[in-house]
């Protein structure tokens, strides 16, 4: 694929060009595609670079090539629209060439768009306190894995926080999954009230880690593993092993430094961990008394 304006600077401070962005996505495509394929895609585009105007683009446009696969999705108003199904490396490179710095994907897949196949806990620490995000993530893992028998995976978001992700069998509605996630978050906050909070209002958090479960909803989307973020350092949303999280810092994973972190694939068995929430829900009810 020909890259238009390959020398265009997308990240001025790091002097990263569009060509470098496209080449990065070409390199990680095989690792990324399992988290993109058959999911409605939302593009976070910065056609003039991050110093220019950025916007989220959802709908497929008439100028898109015919070979770009699409998915028809329903909206609240009963209308329907077409979103990209990024099912191939060529599609990933095409959207990168459009200035899509960060691809985001739904939490559900084609054929079962109303039934999520993952549950996300978005761990949002106070500024400069990634250590607290890690502490909260390990506590969440303890509850989800050892007490509720659910498999968990962790990644940096490419910002200041972490995502803890639970793969699910797509058998329950978003409403039920979000209700369960809220109870888990509330239980974790009850165990560590000085560390965590579920307060949406920032003034109510009091320098605590916010456990956000609101992404678990129909048509909501989340950054996918290995995606580049639109910040000045070009941080990467990096999937990690739980062992490596202890020493990890978000600034380790940038577009310029990422190559040395790509040897392993800590999320290679993500799909193998899919579980139903039925048993976990019963265990949580017993746990909460």
N, C-alpha and C positions, 0 to 999 in steps of 0.2 A: 504494500500500500504506500502510495506517495504521501509524504507529510507536507501539508501546506504551511508555509512560513516556518520551517524547521528551526530557524535561529531566533525566533521570537522569545524574548525573556519572559518567563512566567513567574519566576521567583527572583526579584531584583537583588535581594541581599545575598543570596547564594549563587546568583547568576545561572540559574537553571533554565534551560531552553525547553521548548515544546518537544524537540527531538529527543532530549534526554528523558522527558516524561513518557513519551510513547515507547521508547526503548526499554524503560523500566517495566512498563506494563506488558510488553512482549516477553520479558524475562520471567515474570511471575504469573503469567496467564494460567498455566496448568495448575498452580496452587490456588489461584483466585476463583477460577471458573466453577468449581463445585459449590461455591457460596453465592454464585450469581445465576447459574443456569436454572431456567424455568421459574424465576422469581421476577415480578415486576420491578423494573429498575428506575431509579430517580437519579438524574445527573446533576451534580453540583458543578456548574460551569463558570469559568473565568476566561472568556475568549481573549481578553487583553492582558491577562496575567492577574495575579492576586492584588496588584495595586489598582486594578480597574474594577468595574462593576461585576459583581458575582450574582448568580441567581440559580434557583432550582428549576430544572426542566423535567417535566413528567411525560407530557404527551408526545407521541411520535409525530414528526413533521413530514410534509409531503415530499420534501427533498431527500429524505433518507433513502438509501439504496433498497431495492426490493429484497435483497438477500438478508437484510436485518430482520430477524424474527421478532414478532410482537405478541403481546398478550392483551386480550380484552378484559377490562376490569369494570366493575360496577361502582358507581358513586352513591352517596347518600340520597341524592335527589332522583335516584332510579335511572339516571343517565349512564351511558357507558362511554369509555374512552380506551385508546390503545396506548400501551406502554411498551418499552423495549424489553425483550427477553434476551439478555446477554448470554447466549449459549455457545459462543465461539470466540476464539482468539481474535479473529478478524473484526468481530463486533466490538470487542474491548478496545482494540486499537483505533477503530473508527471513532468511537466516542471520545477517546483521549485526544485524537486529532481535532475534535470539535472544541477542545478546551475544557473537557470534563476532567477536572483534577481529582474529584472524589466521587466514585460510584457508591450509591446507597441502594440497598435491596429490602424488599418486604420480608416479613417473618413467616410467610406462607408461600406455597408453590402452586404452579399450574394444576388445575383440576380440583384443588382443595384450598382456594384462596381465603375462605372464611375460617379455615382450621390451621392454626399456627403449628409449625414443626420445630419451633425453638422458643425459649423463654429467656428474656434478657433482663439482667439487673445492671443498670447504669450507675456506676459508683463515681460520684462527683465530690471530690474533696475540696476543702478551702484552698485558696491560691497558695502555691508553694509547699503544700503538704501531701506530696505523693506518698510519703511514708504512711500516712493515715489511710489512704486509699488501699494500699497493700494490706494493712492490718484488717481493714473491713472486708476485703476480698477473701482473706484466709479464714476469717470467722464465718463468712457466708458459705465458703466451701465446706467447712466443718459441719454446718447445719444441713446443707443440701446433700452431701455425700454420705457422711457417717450416720446421720440421724434419719434422713429421708430417702437414702439409697438412690440418689439421682446422680448421674454423671455430669461433671462440670468442666468447662473450658474457660480460659481467661485470655484477654488481649488488652493491650493498650489501645486507647481510642485515637491516638495521634494528637490528643489535646492534653488535658491535665489529669484525666481519669482512666478508669478501667471499665470493661464490660465483662461480666461473668455470664456465660451463656450455657443453657441447659438444652440439649437436643431432645425433642419430643416426638412421639408418634402423633400424627395429625388427626386426632380423634375428638378434640374438644374445642369449643368456641374460644375466640379471643377473650370474651367476657369472663369465662370460667378460668382461663389461664391467668389473666390479669388479677382476678380475685385471689387466686392461690398465691401469686407472686406478692401481692400486698400483705397477705398473712405471714408469709416467710419474712418479708422485710420488717414487719412489725415485731415478729418474734426476735429477730436479730437485734433490733433496737432496744427491745426489752432486756436482752442479755447484756448489751453494752450501751447504756443510755448516754454515757459521756463521749462515746465514739461516733455513734450513728444516729441519724434522724430520718424521718419520712416527711418532714415539714417542707412543703412546696415553697413557702415564703422564706426568702433568704434571711430576713431578720430573725426568723424563728430557729435558724440552724445553729447559731452561736458557735461558729468555728468547728462544727461537727461535719462528718461525711454524710452527704445526702444519698440515700438509696432510692433511686428513681426506677419505677416499674411501668411508667406510662407509655413506653414504646410498645408494650404488649397490647396492641389495638389494631383493628383492621385498617389497612392503608397507611399505617405508620411504617417508617423505614429506619434502617440502621446502617452505619458505615460497615463495610465488609472487610474481612481480614486482608492485609497487605495494601489497602488503599492509602494513597497519599492525601494528606490534609492541606487545606489552603491556609497555611500559616507561614510566617517568614522563614522558618527553618526547614520547611517541607518535611514535617514529621510524618512517619508512617504508622498506620494502625497495625500493630504487630501482634500476631498470635504467639503466645508463650506457653511453655510448660509451667506447671505449678512450681517445680523446683527452681526454674530460672527467674521466677517472679521476685523472689527475695532480694536479688541484687539488681533488678532491672530499674531503669529510669527512662522516662519518655524520650529524652533528648538523645539516647543511644541510637534510636531508630529513625534515621533520616534518609532521604533519597540518595544522598551522597555517601552514606555509611552502611547502607542496608545489605550490600553484597555479602559481607562477612557473617550476616545473620540468616542467610537463606539456605544454609546447608541442611538444616533439620526441618522437619515438618511436624510440629507438635500437635496440630489439629488433623493429622492424616486419618485418624479413626473417629472423627466427629460423628459421622452417620451411624457408626456401629453402636453408639451410646444412646440411641433413641429409646425413650421410655414413656409409659403411660403415667399420668398423675394420680391414678386411682389409689394405688398403695401409698404413695407419698402423702396424699390428702388424709388418709386414715392415720398415718403415723404423725402428721402434723397436729391433727386434732387431739391425739393422745398426748403429744408433747406439750401442747398449750393448756392441757388440763380441762 
